[in-house]
Amino acid sequence: MKNENIDWRDLFPILGSGDQQTQSVLESARVVTMSADQSVFRAGSPCENYVLLLEGSVRVQVIGENGREAVLYRVLPGQSCVLTTCCILSGDDYPAEGFTESPVRALVVTKRAFDGALESAPVFRRFVFGNLGGRIADVIARMEEVTFRPIERRLAAFLLSRTDDAGAIQATHQEIAVELGTAREVISRHLKRLESSGLVELGRSTVQVRRFGDLRRLADTSL
C-alpha cells in the first residue's frame, strides 16, 4: 500500500467533524486490505457491509446475456460504492460485480452498525443519502454517454484521457471495448479508421496518438 497512515477523517471530513455517534461508528469500523485483481463482490451475492474507500481503485462492471462486459463506474479514495449503498439499504443482492484494480484499503461498517447509524447518527445519515444521490447522478451520466454519445467521440475522448507522456495508450481492443461499453469488433473497426486517417498508430496492445489536435476535434465535434 502507498500510505497506510491515511486517516479516514482526511478523506471524509464531513464524517470526521460530525456528531459523536457518527465518529463512534467510524472509529469502531475495521480496516480491510485487498491486493489487485481481487473480487470485491459478484452478481447475486448479498451485501453485508458499507464500505468507504481509503486507497486504491475498484472497478464496478456488468456482464450482459451475451457475455459482453461493460464498466459502470469506479470507486476511488474518498468515495463509497453506489451499488453497495443501494443493496445494503434495500436488502437486495448485488446486480453487478466489483474488482480491485490496484491494492485497496477500505473502512468497513457492518450492516448492523450501518442500520444503527442511520437511526442515531444524523451526520452519517446525511452523508449516506447525499453521497448516494451524487453517485447515482454520475452513473446516469455514464449511461447517457454510452447510450447517446457517438462511439467515435467516446473513443477519441478515451484515448486522449489515457495517453502517457509519450502519447501512448497501453490497452487491448477488448479492454477499450469494456471501458466504452461496446464490442471489441466495433473498437477494432474504429481504431482502424483512425489509423487510416493518420490520427493514431496501432501496435500490439498499444495505441500511439499521432495527431492530438485532430483527435481532440473529433472528441469535441463528432456527431
C-alpha positions as CSV (number, residue, x, y, z in Angstrom):
1,M,0.0,0.0,0.0
2,K,1.2,3.5,-0.7
3,N,0.3,5.1,2.6
4,E,-1.3,3.1,5.4
5,N,-1.3,6.2,7.6
6,I,-4.1,7.8,5.6
7,D,-6.8,8.6,8.2
8,W,-10.5,8.3,7.2
9,R,-11.0,11.8,8.6
10,D,-8.8,13.2,5.9
11,L,-10.8,11.6,3.1
12,F,-14.2,12.0,4.7
13,P,-14.0,15.3,6.6
14,I,-17.8,15.6,6.9
15,L,-17.9,12.4,8.8
16,G,-14.8,13.3,10.8
17,S,-16.3,16.5,12.0
18,G,-19.7,15.1,12.6
19,D,-21.7,14.2,15.7
20,Q,-20.3,11.9,18.4
21,Q,-22.5,9.0,17.2
22,T,-21.1,9.3,13.6
23,Q,-17.5,9.4,14.8
24,S,-18.1,6.4,17.1
25,V,-19.4,4.3,14.2
26,L,-16.4,5.1,12.0
27,E,-13.8,4.7,14.8
28,S,-15.2,1.2,15.5
29,A,-15.2,0.2,11.8
30,R,-12.5,-2.2,10.7
31,V,-9.9,-1.5,8.0
32,V,-9.5,-4.2,5.3
33,T,-6.9,-4.5,2.6
34,M,-7.0,-6.4,-0.7
35,S,-4.5,-6.9,-3.4
36,A,-5.0,-6.0,-7.0
37,D,-7.3,-8.1,-9.3
38,Q,-9.4,-9.5,-6.5
39,S,-13.2,-9.9,-6.4
40,V,-14.9,-7.5,-4.1
41,F,-18.4,-8.6,-4.8
42,R,-20.2,-10.7,-7.5
43,A,-23.6,-10.5,-9.1
44,G,-26.1,-12.4,-6.9
45,S,-24.0,-12.1,-3.7
46,P,-25.6,-10.5,-0.6
47,C,-24.4,-7.1,0.6
48,E,-23.2,-7.3,4.2
49,N,-21.1,-4.2,4.7
50,Y,-21.0,-0.5,3.9
51,V,-17.6,0.4,2.6
52,L,-15.6,3.7,2.4
53,L,-12.6,3.5,0.2
54,L,-9.4,4.9,1.6
55,E,-6.9,3.9,-1.1
56,G,-6.8,2.2,-4.4
57,S,-9.5,1.7,-7.1
58,V,-12.4,-0.7,-7.5
59,R,-14.0,-1.2,-11.0
60,V,-17.7,-2.0,-11.0
61,Q,-18.9,-3.7,-14.1
62,V,-21.9,-5.6,-15.5
63,I,-21.9,-8.7,-17.8
64,G,-24.7,-8.9,-20.3
65,E,-26.5,-12.1,-21.5
66,N,-24.2,-12.2,-24.5
67,G,-21.2,-12.2,-22.2
68,R,-20.1,-8.7,-23.0
69,E,-18.6,-6.7,-20.1
70,A,-19.2,-3.0,-19.6
71,V,-17.7,-0.8,-16.9
72,L,-20.3,1.1,-14.9
73,Y,-18.0,3.2,-12.8
74,R,-15.0,3.2,-10.5
75,V,-14.9,3.7,-6.8
76,L,-11.9,5.9,-5.8
77,P,-10.5,7.1,-2.4
78,G,-13.0,9.3,-0.6
79,Q,-15.9,7.6,-2.2
80,S,-18.4,4.8,-1.4
81,C,-19.9,2.4,-3.9
82,V,-23.4,3.3,-5.1
83,L,-24.4,-0.3,-5.7
84,T,-23.3,-1.3,-2.2
85,T,-25.3,1.6,-0.7
86,C,-28.4,0.7,-2.7
87,C,-28.1,-3.0,-1.8
88,I,-27.5,-2.5,1.9
89,L,-30.4,-0.2,2.1
90,S,-32.8,-2.4,0.1
91,G,-31.5,-5.8,1.3
92,D,-31.2,-6.9,-2.4
93,D,-28.2,-8.9,-3.8
94,Y,-25.6,-7.2,-6.0
95,P,-26.7,-6.9,-9.6
96,A,-23.1,-6.4,-10.9
97,E,-19.6,-7.3,-9.9
98,G,-16.6,-5.3,-8.5
99,F,-12.9,-6.0,-8.8
100,T,-9.9,-4.2,-7.3
101,E,-7.7,-2.6,-10.0
102,S,-4.9,-1.9,-7.5
103,P,-4.1,-2.6,-3.9
104,V,-7.1,-1.4,-1.9
105,R,-7.6,-0.3,1.7
106,A,-11.1,0.4,2.9
107,L,-13.1,1.2,6.0
108,V,-15.8,-1.4,6.5
109,V,-19.0,-0.7,8.5
110,T,-21.1,-3.8,9.2
111,K,-24.8,-3.9,8.2
112,R,-25.8,-3.9,11.8
113,A,-23.7,-0.8,12.6
114,F,-24.9,0.8,9.4
115,D,-28.5,0.4,10.2
116,G,-28.0,1.7,13.7
117,A,-26.1,4.7,12.5
118,L,-28.9,5.6,10.1
119,E,-31.2,5.8,13.2
120,S,-28.9,7.5,15.7
121,A,-26.2,9.5,13.7
122,P,-27.6,12.4,11.8
123,V,-24.3,13.3,10.0
124,F,-23.8,9.8,8.9
125,R,-27.3,9.5,7.6
126,R,-27.0,12.8,5.6
127,F,-23.7,11.6,4.2
128,V,-25.0,8.3,3.1
129,F,-28.0,9.7,1.2
130,G,-26.2,12.8,-0.1
131,N,-23.3,10.6,-1.4
132,L,-25.8,8.2,-2.9
133,G,-27.6,10.9,-4.8
134,G,-24.4,12.3,-6.2
135,R,-23.1,8.9,-7.2
136,I,-26.4,7.9,-8.9
137,A,-26.2,11.1,-10.9
138,D,-22.7,10.1,-12.1
139,V,-24.0,6.6,-13.1
140,I,-26.9,8.2,-15.1
141,A,-24.4,10.5,-16.8
142,R,-22.3,7.5,-17.7
143,M,-25.3,5.6,-19.1
144,E,-26.4,8.6,-21.1
145,E,-22.9,8.8,-22.6
146,V,-22.9,5.1,-23.5
147,T,-26.4,5.3,-25.0
148,F,-26.4,8.6,-26.8
149,R,-22.8,9.8,-27.4
150,P,-21.4,8.6,-30.8
151,I,-18.7,5.9,-30.4
152,E,-16.2,7.9,-32.4
153,R,-16.4,10.7,-30.0
154,R,-16.2,8.5,-26.9
155,L,-13.3,6.6,-28.3
156,A,-11.4,9.7,-29.2
157,A,-12.0,11.1,-25.7
158,F,-11.0,7.8,-24.1
159,L,-7.7,7.8,-26.0
160,L,-6.9,11.4,-25.0
161,S,-7.6,10.7,-21.4
162,R,-5.4,7.6,-21.2
163,T,-2.2,8.7,-23.1
164,D,1.1,8.7,-21.2
165,D,3.8,11.3,-21.6
166,A,4.8,9.7,-24.9
167,G,1.3,9.8,-26.3
168,A,0.8,6.0,-26.0
169,I,-2.1,4.0,-24.5
170,Q,-1.4,0.6,-23.1
171,A,-4.6,-1.3,-23.7
172,T,-6.0,-4.1,-25.8
173,H,-9.0,-3.6,-28.1
174,Q,-11.0,-5.7,-25.7
175,E,-10.1,-3.6,-22.7
176,I,-11.1,-0.5,-24.5
177,A,-14.4,-2.1,-25.5
178,V,-15.2,-2.9,-21.9
179,E,-14.4,0.7,-20.9
180,L,-16.7,2.1,-23.5
181,G,-19.5,-0.5,-23.2
182,T,-19.3,-1.9,-26.7
183,A,-18.0,-4.9,-28.7
184,R,-14.3,-5.5,-29.4
185,E,-15.1,-5.6,-33.2
186,V,-16.6,-2.1,-33.0
187,I,-13.5,-0.8,-31.4
188,S,-11.2,-2.5,-33.8
189,R,-13.1,-1.1,-36.7
190,H,-13.0,2.5,-35.5
191,L,-9.3,2.3,-34.5
192,K,-8.5,1.1,-38.0
193,R,-10.3,4.2,-39.3
194,L,-8.4,6.4,-37.0
195,E,-5.1,4.8,-38.1
196,S,-6.1,5.1,-41.8
197,S,-6.7,8.8,-41.2
198,G,-3.2,9.2,-39.6
199,L,-4.6,10.1,-36.2
200,V,-3.2,7.0,-34.4
201,E,-0.8,4.2,-35.0
202,L,-1.8,0.7,-33.8
203,G,0.7,-1.7,-32.2
204,R,0.5,-4.9,-30.1
205,S,-1.8,-3.9,-27.1
206,T,-0.9,-0.3,-27.7
207,V,-2.3,2.8,-29.4
208,Q,0.0,5.6,-30.3
209,V,-1.6,9.0,-30.8
210,R,0.0,10.9,-33.7
211,R,-2.3,13.9,-34.2
212,F,-3.5,15.2,-30.9
213,G,-5.3,18.3,-32.3
214,D,-7.3,16.3,-34.8
215,L,-8.2,13.7,-32.2
216,R,-9.4,16.5,-29.8
217,R,-11.5,18.0,-32.5
218,L,-13.1,14.6,-33.2
219,A,-13.8,14.1,-29.4
220,D,-15.4,17.6,-29.3
221,T,-17.4,17.7,-32.6
222,S,-18.2,14.2,-33.8
223,L,-22.0,13.8,-34.2
